[in-house]
Amino acid sequence: MIFNYPNGRRFTQTSEKQETFRKKEKNFTYSNRGMTLEEDLNETNRFYLENNIAVIHKKPTPVQIVQVDYPKRSAAVIKEAYFKQASTTDYNGIYRGRYIDFEAKETKFESSFPLKNFHEHQINHMKAVLAHDGICFVIIRFSSFEKVFFLPAEHLLIYWKRMSDGGRKSITFEEINDNSHALSLGFRPRIDYIKVIDDLYSFH
């Protein structure tokens, strides 16, 4: 089966041997400094769910099927499909009766975070969530020195407008540090962003 990304680049399936090597390489790369941001957040959300704290899940990546074969009447085989560009954010759910919606991003840059990591439709989605009194934010990881931040969407929208008005196309590390809440890596949960929500919205 052929999968293609939104930009037309083909998705290739690795062999079992390559996958084993990739896992070993990944385990080595992330030793002593945690997993990828997505893995950390998925583990965190499992902890919240298992302990009846919150119900928050990662949204599945939408797929557009373009070619299907029917070798048997009772079975269909997908021959080609495309990963569609997500129209909203990565995660959503509910916590203490409030709707939670957030995006997760990583960068290897040390001095700034490029705003090109976001798309116009995601920004519009965040605006809509805030307009309906939802809790919306971005979790950003600077992977080069393992810093993780909780940036409220209200601040992201300010920087996005600055770029739209002809200003800089990134958020400086200092701006993120000043307007975000630092998140430390723990054991369970891995990234306790609910604690920040408790502090910001007086959920105690």
HELIX and SHEET records of a PDB file:
HELIX    1   1 GLU A   16  THR A   29  1                                  14    
HELIX    2   2 LEU A   37  GLU A   50  1                                  14    
HELIX    3   3 LEU A  115  ASN A  117  5                                   3    
HELIX    4   4 GLU A  120  ALA A  131  1                                  12    
HELIX    5   5 ALA A  153  SER A  164  1                                  12    
HELIX    6   6 PHE A  173  ASN A  179  1                                   7    
HELIX    7   7 TYR A  193  TYR A  201  1                                   9    
SHEET    1   A 4 ARG A  10  PHE A  11  0                                        
SHEET    2   A 4 ILE A   2  ASN A   4 -1                                        
SHEET    3   A 4 ALA A  75  PHE A  83  1                                        
SHEET    4   A 4 VAL A  63  LYS A  72 -1                                        
SHEET    1   B 6 VAL A  55  LYS A  58  0                                        
SHEET    2   B 6 TYR A  91  TYR A  95 -1                                        
SHEET    3   B 6 ARG A  98  THR A 107 -1                                        
SHEET    4   B 6 ILE A 135  PHE A 142  1                                        
SHEET    5   B 6 LYS A 147  PRO A 152 -1                                        
SHEET    6   B 6 HIS A 181  LEU A 183 -1                                        
SHEET    1   C 2 SER A 112  PRO A 114  0                                        
SHEET    2   C 2 SER A 170  THR A 172 -1                                        
END                                                                             
